[in-house]
Amino acid sequence: MSETDVLKFVGLAWENRGHKAPFSWDRVNRTMRSAILLAVEVGFEFTRDDLLALYHPKRYHASYYLDIEGFYGVAVTTNNRSAARAAEAYLGRKPFIFVDIEPPTYAYGQARAYERKRGRLAIGYWFTWKDERVRVTSFSEDGSYLVACSYKGDEVIKQEADDRVLRPGAREIIDEAAYWQSEKIKHRYKLTPKDLRDEARNRKGAKDETQTKK
């Protein structure tokens, strides 16, 4: 069976690792991580078999340099749907789709350009639940629900984070997550895909009803 474009591309990075430079696993890991993320960002078509190869311990053992949730977050942020679906198949998890979602400021690439009215949720993404701004912090091991938390002092901390985001053109984006890890959790929600679908449907119904009354 011929290899996919993804594996051919990543394979070039793997086969040429360390050439003309002192060998370093740190360099190899950074190179491989960059190659995989570049393939996602430019829009390569991914399959579950690609991920099985990338994360296989006897092939590219990507778990050393790119955890699967990190891969999924980049796929969602850059809107590479095939990569997102491949990760969901690899994890055995259905997509968690909601409305008015906001990517984290520290996300890979120009995250702000990918804000959307409706889309997949990944770790670090923000949305509103029960009139609170909440952030996705994890997914259950069986993929049945996600955990989203609201934080005390949210607005004050958010403003401090926004004020420190580097100006356009800078290569760095602050690690906003550091602000939240030390914050006290206000509420923790366990939400299933059905919970999100039902709430999105309720909001759409309320919006339609409001527009009808105008």
C-alpha positions, 0 to 999 in steps of 0.5 A: 500500500502506498503511503499518504501525502501526510506520511510522505511529507513527515517521512522526509523530515524523519529521514533527514533528521540530524543531517549536517548537524550534531544529532540531538533528540531535542532537535528531532522532536522539534523538527517532527512536531513542526512538520506535523503541524505544518501539514495540518495548517496547510490543509493536508488530508489526514486519515485515522491510519495517518495518526496510527502511524504517526503515534506508533512507538515503532514508527514516528512515536509522535507522543514524545513531541505532540500529544494527541489533544495538542494535534486536535487543537491545531486541527480545530484552530486551523479548520483542517476538518480532515485532521480533526475527524482523523483525531476523533476517529483515533480517539474514538470520540464524537465532535463537541460542536457549539456556537459562538466559540472563541479560541485561546490567545495562545493557540497555534497560528493566528487563532483570532482569524478562526473565531467562528459562530459554530464549530468544534471545541478543543482544550483551551476554547471559550464559550458561554454556558449558563451566562458564564464564560467557560473554558474547556479544560479536558475531555473524559477518557471515554470521550462521553463529555468535556469539562469546562470551567468558569473562574472567579475574577474572570473579567479582571484577569482576562483584561490583564491577559488581553492587554499583554497580547503582543502586537500584530507581527510579533512571533510570540503570543503570551501563554494565557493559560498560565493566568487561569491555572492559578485562578480559583474555579467558580463552576465546573461543568461536565457537558456531553455533545447532546447537552451542547446540541440542545443548548444551541438549538434552544438559543437558535429558537429564542433568537428566531422568536425574538426576530419574529416579534420585531 
